Amino acid sequence: MENDLLLARRAALAGAAVGLRYFADLARLSPEHKSDGSVVTEADRAVEAAIRAVLTEARPDDAVLGEEAGQVGQASRRWIVDPIDGTAQFVVGDDRWLVLVALEEAGEIVVGVAVVPAQAKIWWAGRGGGAYEADIAEGGVRDERQISVDRTAPERLSGSRLGVVPVDDQVFPAEREMIAPLCAVTSPSPWRRHAALLVARGELDLAVQTRGQVWDFAATSLIVTEAGGRYSGFDGRTRPGPGPALFARSDALHAAALRLLDGPPDAAAAAG
């Protein structure tokens, strides 16, 4: 039987193929706004339906939670799907949107897959098996390689490379204020692919995602931790959930950044 990681990759690639068809014809889409103000389109729903179809056929007894259609089923195994992470980028032709698929068992994320379809890139991880990236070719993958966080940079916040998600013009004023202490001592950097994935592959030291739900973090949290990094919410919880999140290449950097984000006004000085 196809193992869970291969199934997650197959499901994510099936969704990516559907998303790419819509991305090639954006003029046909009519963006809508959900109650929380976020953008949704027919493409989001179609991508999620394609992923659900693959997962349900292969694992009919598992639950599936998706951003658009909610949860179907109750089980100790739950697939978590974000069909288009970055719909606001998708609808304006920005190729940085992702398809995210993860598997949770007994409350722990054990499989995570992230696809950047318009850039033909895929990342994945299985609990205890490391993190990998590859190129996408004709629906499959090629040039598979294991990735790791940067283990050579100094363990200090000052000058650390920071990526902030979402893109700059979509960060709310209150969120800018929230992360300002960290931005003040690091070097905020633009990102070509999701900043958490760049932490996992050693190109960034830190990534902050200013808001999200479990489907936004389930896959990327595992990829980063299996690459040797750390993930948590700003409150320190390590299970993906709602709110802002922090990704770091090391325990020390993660702890220092958390103290700064949630610490007293003079914490910046102590962070070095």
Residue pairs with C-beta under 8 A, 6 or more apart in sequence:
2 10
2 58
4 103
4 110
4 111
4 126
5 111
5 113
5 124
5 126
5 129
7 54
7 55
7 58
7 59
8 79
8 101
8 102
8 103
8 111
8 112
8 113
8 124
9 113
9 122
9 124
9 141
10 54
11 51
11 54
11 55
11 79
11 101
11 113
12 51
12 99
12 100
12 101
12 113
12 114
12 115
12 122
13 115
13 122
13 136
13 139
13 140
14 50
14 51
14 53
14 54
15 47
15 48
15 50
15 51
15 81
15 83
15 99
15 101
15 115
16 47
16 99
16 115
16 117
16 136
17 50
17 117
17 139
18 43
18 46
18 47
18 50
19 43
19 46
19 47
19 83
19 84
19 90
19 97
19 99
19 117
20 117
20 118
22 28
22 29
22 41
22 42
22 43
22 46
22 47
23 43
23 90
23 93
23 95
23 97
23 117
23 118
26 90
26 91
26 93
29 41
29 42
29 43
29 91
30 41
30 42
31 39
31 40
31 41
31 87
31 91
32 39
32 40
32 41
33 39
33 40
34 40
38 87
38 88
39 87
39 88
39 91
40 68
40 87
41 84
41 87
41 90
41 91
43 84
43 87
43 90
44 67
44 68
44 83
44 84
44 87
45 68
45 69
45 83
47 83
47 84
47 99
48 66
48 67
48 68
48 69
48 81
48 83
49 69
51 66
51 81
51 83
51 99
51 101
52 64
52 66
52 69
52 72
52 81
55 62
55 64
55 79
55 81
55 101
56 64
59 77
59 79
61 73
61 75
61 77
62 73
62 75
62 77
62 78
62 79
63 71
63 72
63 73
63 74
63 75
63 77
63 78
63 79
64 71
64 72
64 73
64 78
64 79
64 81
65 71
65 78
65 79
65 80
65 81
65 214
65 215
66 80
66 81
66 82
66 83
66 215
67 81
67 82
67 83
67 213
67 215
68 83
71 78
76 105
76 106
77 103
77 104
77 105
78 103
78 104
78 105
79 101
79 102
79 103
79 104
80 100
80 101
80 102
80 103
80 104
80 109
80 214
80 215
80 218
80 219
81 100
81 101
81 102
81 215
82 98
82 99
82 100
82 215
82 216
82 218
82 219
83 99
84 90
84 97
84 98
84 99
85 97
85 98
85 99
85 100
85 194
85 215
85 216
86 94
86 96
86 97
86 98
86 166
86 194
87 97
88 166
88 170
89 95
89 96
89 97
89 167
90 97
94 167
95 116
95 118
95 119
96 116
96 118
96 119
96 167
96 191
96 192
96 193
96 194
97 116
97 117
97 118
98 114
98 115
98 116
98 117
98 194
99 114
99 115
99 117
100 112
100 113
100 114
100 115
100 215
100 216
100 218
100 219
100 220
101 111
101 112
101 113
101 219
102 109
102 111
102 112
102 113
102 215
102 218
102 219
102 222
103 109
103 110
103 111
103 112
104 110
104 218
107 239
108 127
108 239
109 127
109 218
109 219
109 221
109 222
109 239
109 240
110 126
110 127
110 222
111 124
111 125
111 126
111 127
111 222
112 124
112 125
112 218
112 219
112 220
112 221
112 222
112 223
112 226
113 122
113 123
113 124
113 219
114 122
114 123
114 124
114 194
114 197
114 219
114 220
114 223
115 121
115 122
115 123
115 136
116 122
116 193
116 194
117 136
119 193
120 135
120 136
120 137
121 133
121 134
121 135
121 136
121 193
122 133
122 134
122 135
122 136
122 141
123 131
123 132
123 133
123 147
123 197
123 200
123 223
124 131
124 132
124 133
124 223
125 131
125 132
125 222
125 223
125 225
125 226
125 227
126 226
127 222
127 226
128 226
129 226
130 146
130 226
130 227
131 146
131 147
131 148
131 200
131 222
131 223
131 224
131 226
131 227
132 144
132 145
132 146
132 147
133 144
133 145
133 147
133 197
133 201
134 141
134 142
134 143
134 144
134 145
135 141
135 142
135 143
136 142
147 200
147 201
147 202
147 227
148 200
148 201
148 202
148 227
148 228
149 199
149 200
149 201
149 202
149 224
149 227
149 228
149 229
149 249
149 250
150 202
150 203
150 205
150 249
151 228
151 249
151 250
153 160
153 205
153 249
155 250
155 252
155 253
156 253
156 256
156 271
156 272
157 182
157 185
157 186
157 206
157 253
157 256
157 257
157 260
157 271
157 272
158 185
158 186
158 271
158 272
159 186
159 187
160 185
160 186
160 187
160 205
160 206
160 253
161 186
161 187
161 189
161 203
161 204
161 205
161 206
162 182
162 183
162 186
162 187
162 188
162 189
162 204
162 205
162 206
162 207
162 208
163 188
163 189
163 190
163 191
163 195
163 196
163 198
163 199
163 204
163 206
163 207
163 208
164 171
164 179
164 183
164 188
164 195
164 207
164 208
164 210
165 191
165 194
165 195
165 196
165 207
165 208
165 209
165 210
166 209
166 210
171 210
172 210
175 210
175 211
175 244
178 210
178 244
178 261
179 208
179 210
179 244
179 261
181 260
181 261
181 267
181 268
182 206
182 208
182 257
182 260
182 261
184 268
185 260
185 268
185 271
186 205
186 206
189 204
191 198
191 204
192 198
194 207
194 220
195 204
195 207
195 208
195 209
195 247
196 207
196 209
196 220
196 221
196 223
196 224
196 231
196 247
197 220
197 223
198 204
198 207
199 205
199 206
199 207
199 224
199 227
199 229
199 247
199 248
199 249
200 220
200 223
200 224
200 227
200 229
200 247
201 227
202 249
204 249
205 248
205 249
205 253
206 246
206 247
206 248
206 249
206 253
206 257
207 246
207 247
207 248
208 244
208 245
208 246
208 247
208 261
209 216
209 217
209 244
209 245
209 247
210 244
211 243
211 244
212 242
212 243
212 244
212 245
213 241
213 242
214 240
214 241
214 242
216 240
216 245
217 231
217 240
217 241
217 245
218 240
220 231
220 247
221 231
221 238
221 240
221 245
221 247
224 230
224 231
224 247
225 231
228 249
228 250
229 247
229 248
229 249
229 250
229 254
230 246
230 247
230 248
230 249
230 250
230 251
230 253
230 254
231 238
231 240
231 245
231 246
231 247
231 248
232 238
232 245
232 246
232 254
232 258
233 241
233 243
233 244
233 245
233 246
234 243
234 244
234 245
234 246
234 258
234 261
234 262
235 243
235 262
236 258
246 254
246 257
246 258
246 261
248 254
248 257
256 271
256 272
257 271
259 267
259 270
259 271
260 267
260 268
260 271
263 270
